[in-house]
Amino acid sequence: MEGSRGEELQTIRSEKESRMVKEINLKALYVTIRKRVWMVLLITISLTILAGLYNSRPETPMYSSSARVIIATTADMMGTVRVLFREPIVMNEVIEALQLNRSAAQLRSQFRVDSVDGTLVTVISVVDSDSKLAADIVNTAVDAYKKAAAQILGITNIQVLTTAQENPNSINEKSNTIVFVGFILGLILSLAFIFLLDSLDDSIKSDRQIEDVLGLTVLGDVSQMKKKDYARHLKKQKSILVRGETIGS
């Protein structure tokens, strides 16, 4: 009976000590942050401003347009058929037809050819700074490709499901996401930095640390008084003494 009672008291004591340690740790964290709160503000505001400046830089709007075609061929030939879309034989014909001032390699970098979930449907997409030209490039490339596929691969059964249309919405519209990322990153980095500085500081900051280092019990401490507060306190004491002498006389 006494043993179980002792275990209960030990458990209660342990819970109280853990709560005290948790409260002390939270207070220590708060004091550490408050002591260098200027550093948190400086780093966070600086990174947020830099992110805002980066986000506000001038950028050419880009537009995307795409067409969907279905190519009736075997699965073995499908890879070769799709690669032909971006070959010079197709690119050069598009450049000549639209009088583009760019090379076949430059035009090729604007193209993207994808399959739709492993089906015979192929999506041809082009990105350009001119929304109307992007659609014209796609449609011209599809026509040039149909001719090249018939001549080189003997594939004539290519059907256009949807032609490319002009898309007035740019694909690189600016958002404030990078500004929020800069703010969060600045906050995290600044907090990590001040905790790093605090961990490198070997000075004693609390009574508990004195007890842990010296193995002594702290009975009290003397609060720090600023020079201005000391002068005000001394002046107040003199005033009280003068009043006491006056009353005594």
C-alpha positions in Angstrom: 0.0 0.0 0.0 2.7 2.4 1.0 4.7 1.4 -2.1 1.9 2.2 -4.5 1.3 5.5 -2.7 5.0 6.3 -3.1 4.8 5.5 -6.8 1.8 7.8 -7.3 3.6 10.6 -5.5 6.7 10.0 -7.7 4.5 10.1 -10.9 2.8 13.3 -9.8 6.2 14.9 -9.0 7.6 13.8 -12.4 4.6 15.3 -14.2 5.0 18.6 -12.3 8.7 18.7 -13.1 8.1 18.0 -16.8 5.5 20.8 -16.9 7.9 23.2 -15.2 10.7 22.3 -17.7 8.3 22.9 -20.6 7.2 26.2 -19.2 10.9 27.2 -18.6 11.8 26.2 -22.1 9.0 28.2 -23.7 10.0 31.2 -21.6 13.6 30.8 -22.7 12.6 30.6 -26.3 10.5 33.8 -25.9 13.4 35.6 -24.2 15.9 34.6 -26.9 13.6 35.8 -29.7 12.7 39.0 -27.9 16.4 39.8 -27.3 17.2 39.7 -31.1 13.8 40.6 -32.5 15.5 43.3 -34.5 17.4 40.7 -36.4 14.2 38.8 -37.2 12.6 41.9 -38.6 15.7 42.9 -40.5 16.3 39.6 -42.3 12.6 38.9 -42.9 11.9 42.4 -44.3 15.1 42.3 -46.5 14.2 39.0 -48.1 10.6 40.0 -48.6 11.7 43.2 -50.4 14.2 41.3 -52.5 11.5 38.8 -53.5 9.2 41.7 -54.4 11.9 43.3 -56.5 12.5 40.0 -58.3 8.8 39.5 -58.9 8.4 43.0 -60.3 11.2 42.6 -62.9 10.0 43.2 -66.6 9.2 39.9 -68.3 7.9 39.2 -71.8 4.5 37.5 -71.7 4.5 34.1 -73.3 1.4 32.4 -74.9 0.7 28.7 -75.6 -1.5 27.1 -78.2 -2.0 23.5 -79.0 -3.7 21.1 -81.5 -4.9 17.5 -81.1 -4.4 14.9 -83.8 -5.0 11.2 -84.0 -2.5 9.1 -85.8 -3.6 5.6 -86.9 -0.4 3.5 -86.7 1.1 0.7 -84.7 2.5 1.1 -81.2 6.0 0.3 -82.4 5.8 3.1 -84.9 4.3 5.7 -82.6 7.6 6.9 -81.1 9.1 7.5 -84.6 5.9 9.2 -85.8 5.9 11.7 -82.9 9.6 12.4 -83.2 9.0 13.5 -86.9 7.0 16.5 -85.7 10.2 18.3 -84.5 12.5 17.3 -87.3 14.0 20.0 -89.7 11.9 18.7 -92.6 8.8 20.0 -90.8 10.4 23.0 -89.0 12.0 24.4 -92.2 8.6 24.2 -94.0 6.9 26.1 -91.1 9.7 28.8 -91.2 9.3 29.2 -94.9 5.5 29.3 -94.9 5.3 31.9 -92.1 8.5 33.8 -93.0 9.9 33.4 -89.5 13.2 35.0 -88.6 14.6 32.0 -86.6 16.4 28.8 -87.2 15.0 25.3 -87.2 16.7 24.6 -83.9 15.2 27.7 -82.3 11.7 26.8 -83.6 12.1 23.2 -82.4 12.7 24.4 -78.8 9.2 26.0 -78.9 7.5 22.7 -79.6 6.2 20.1 -77.3 4.7 16.8 -78.4 2.8 14.6 -75.9 0.6 11.6 -76.0 -2.8 11.4 -74.2 -2.7 8.6 -71.7 -1.0 6.1 -74.0 -3.7 6.5 -76.7 -3.3 7.4 -80.4 -4.2 11.0 -79.7 -1.2 13.4 -79.8 -1.1 16.9 -78.5 1.2 19.4 -80.3 1.9 22.6 -78.3 3.9 25.7 -79.1 5.0 28.6 -76.8 5.6 32.0 -78.4 5.5 35.7 -77.4 2.8 36.3 -80.0 -0.4 34.5 -79.2 -1.7 34.5 -82.8 1.6 33.4 -84.2 1.7 30.5 -81.7 -1.6 29.2 -83.1 -0.4 29.7 -86.7 2.8 27.8 -86.0 1.0 24.8 -84.6 -1.6 24.6 -87.5 1.2 25.1 -90.1 3.3 22.4 -88.5 0.4 19.9 -88.5 -0.1 20.4 -92.2 3.7 20.1 -92.9 3.8 17.0 -90.7 1.0 15.3 -92.6 2.9 15.7 -95.8 6.2 14.5 -94.3 4.6 11.5 -92.6 3.0 10.4 -96.0 6.3 10.9 -97.9 8.7 9.4 -95.4 6.7 6.9 -93.3 3.8 6.2 -95.7 1.3 7.2 -93.0 -1.7 9.0 -94.5 -4.4 8.3 -91.8 -3.8 11.4 -89.7 -6.9 13.2 -88.5 -7.0 16.6 -86.8 -9.3 16.5 -83.8 -8.9 20.2 -82.8 -7.0 22.9 -84.5 -4.9 25.4 -82.5 -6.7 28.6 -81.4 -5.3 31.9 -80.2 -5.1 32.0 -76.4 -5.1 35.6 -75.1 -4.0 34.5 -71.6 -0.2 34.4 -71.0 1.3 31.3 -69.3 3.7 33.3 -67.2 1.4 35.8 -65.4 3.0 37.2 -62.3 1.7 36.2 -58.9 2.6 37.1 -55.3 3.6 33.6 -54.4 7.4 34.4 -54.5 6.8 37.3 -52.2 5.1 35.1 -49.6 7.9 32.5 -50.1 10.5 35.2 -49.4 8.7 36.3 -46.2 8.4 32.7 -44.9 12.0 32.0 -45.8 13.2 35.1 -44.1 11.3 34.3 -41.0 12.6 30.8 -40.8 16.2 31.8 -41.6 16.2 34.6 -39.1 14.9 32.4 -36.3 17.4 29.7 -37.1 20.2 32.2 -37.1 19.3 33.7 -33.7 19.0 30.3 -32.1 22.4 29.4 -33.6 23.9 32.5 -32.0 22.2 31.6 -28.7 23.6 28.1 -28.8 27.1 29.4 -29.4 26.8 31.9 -26.4 28.5 30.3 -23.4 27.6 33.0 -20.9 25.3 32.1 -18.0 21.8 33.6 -18.4 19.7 32.0 -15.6 19.8 30.9 -12.0 19.2 27.3 -13.1 22.4 27.4 -15.2 24.3 28.6 -12.2 23.0 25.8 -10.1 23.8 23.2 -12.8 27.3 24.5 -13.3 28.3 25.2 -9.7 26.1 22.8 -7.8 24.9 25.6 -5.5 21.5 26.8 -4.6 20.7 30.4 -5.6 19.0 32.3 -2.8 18.5 35.6 -4.6 19.9 37.9 -7.3 20.5 41.6 -7.7 18.6 43.2 -10.5 20.5 45.3 -13.1 19.9 49.0 -12.8 20.7 51.4 -15.6 22.7 54.6 -14.9 19.6 56.8 -15.6 17.4 54.8 -13.2 20.1 54.9 -10.5 20.4 58.7 -10.8 16.6 59.0 -10.6 16.5 56.7 -7.5 19.3 58.6 -5.8 17.6 61.9 -6.4 14.4 60.5 -4.9 16.2 59.4 -1.8 17.8 62.9 -1.3 14.3 64.4 -1.6 13.0 62.1 1.1 15.9 63.0 3.4 15.4 66.7 3.0 11.7 66.4 3.8 12.6 64.4 6.9 14.9 67.1 8.2 12.3 69.8 7.6 9.7 67.9 9.5 12.1 67.2 12.3 13.1 70.8 12.7 
